[in-house]
């Protein structure tokens, strides 16, 4: 049975007709990437400035993080359902993007704030003693040292958004989720598995690209594996 499902999944993926047209994989992949990318960009624009600023100032961070974490308790389906009974129900991708933004903000804001607060205070004080202004301290000391946690939060949010963007199909929008729902509607299990596999591969690809970007952004000494001496 398992072999039959795997074979059927491979046959579905190998069929060129499933990759072209408005219902094809490439078109659905483009829709999925658009929704995921837009939601992630908006979430970064909202969460990162707040988290970095509060972490730099050391004020109000705990409250902001607790409020953002409340978003974790709000089911994505609940947000979509509320939009579906609101005047915005025919507003395209707005419901899906809004739900995904709420889902992505907590890890971004939490890691941005935590990364800034975990910067070695002795390094910060030394930079102040050298006469650095607040802006110089933020850009040249705190932000580079907080980069690791920032990228971790970005990777977490990106993978979650890509995986969760399949819910767009539940409200009649596009994306790879449409392949899965179409498989359910026609009782085509190999198609359902193929759609899920495509979503998983896209999430892994996004993770790999962000890991590569993290390594490129790392200081040269760290990329060479050289430990700096104090």
Residue pairs with C-beta under 8 A, 6 or more apart in sequence:
5 189
5 190
5 193
8 189
8 190
9 190
9 193
9 194
9 197
11 190
12 18
12 188
12 190
12 191
12 194
13 194
13 197
17 24
18 24
18 25
18 194
19 25
19 26
20 26
21 27
23 178
23 182
25 176
25 179
25 198
27 174
28 174
28 175
28 176
28 178
28 179
29 176
29 198
29 202
31 168
31 173
31 174
31 175
31 176
32 162
32 165
32 166
32 168
32 174
32 175
32 176
32 177
32 199
32 202
33 202
34 93
35 93
35 96
35 97
35 100
35 165
35 168
35 173
35 174
35 175
36 100
36 158
36 161
36 162
36 165
36 206
38 93
38 97
39 96
39 97
39 100
39 101
39 104
39 161
39 165
40 100
40 104
40 157
40 158
40 161
42 97
42 101
43 100
43 101
43 104
43 105
43 108
43 157
43 161
44 108
44 154
44 157
46 101
46 105
47 68
47 104
47 105
47 106
47 108
47 109
47 112
48 108
48 109
48 112
48 150
50 64
50 109
50 112
51 61
51 64
51 65
51 108
51 109
51 110
51 111
51 112
51 113
51 116
52 112
52 113
52 116
52 138
52 143
52 146
54 60
54 61
54 64
54 113
54 116
55 61
55 112
55 113
55 114
55 115
55 116
55 117
55 142
55 146
56 116
56 134
56 137
56 138
56 142
58 117
61 113
61 117
64 109
64 113
65 109
65 110
65 113
68 105
68 106
68 109
68 110
69 106
69 110
71 102
71 103
71 105
71 106
72 103
72 106
74 102
76 99
76 100
76 102
76 103
76 164
76 167
77 167
77 170
79 95
79 98
79 99
79 102
80 95
80 96
80 99
80 167
80 170
80 171
83 89
83 91
83 94
83 95
83 98
83 99
83 171
84 95
84 171
88 94
88 95
89 95
92 173
93 168
93 173
95 171
96 165
96 167
96 168
96 171
96 173
99 164
99 167
100 161
100 164
100 165
103 160
103 161
103 164
104 157
104 158
104 160
104 161
105 157
107 153
107 156
107 157
107 160
108 153
108 154
108 157
109 153
110 153
111 149
111 150
111 152
111 153
111 154
111 156
112 146
112 149
112 150
112 153
114 149
115 145
115 146
115 147
115 148
115 149
115 150
115 153
116 142
116 143
116 146
118 146
118 149
119 141
119 142
119 145
119 146
120 145
123 141
123 145
124 137
124 141
124 142
127 136
127 137
127 140
127 141
128 137
132 140
132 141
144 219
147 214
147 217
147 218
148 214
151 210
151 213
151 214
151 217
154 210
155 207
155 210
155 211
155 214
158 206
158 207
158 210
159 203
159 206
159 207
162 199
162 202
162 203
162 206
163 199
163 200
163 203
165 175
165 176
165 177
166 175
166 176
166 177
166 180
166 199
167 177
168 174
168 175
168 177
168 178
169 175
169 177
169 178
169 180
169 181
170 177
170 181
176 195
176 198
176 199
176 202
177 195
177 199
179 191
179 194
179 195
179 198
180 191
180 192
180 195
180 196
180 199
182 188
182 191
183 189
183 190
183 191
183 192
183 193
183 194
183 195
184 192
215 223
221 227
221 228
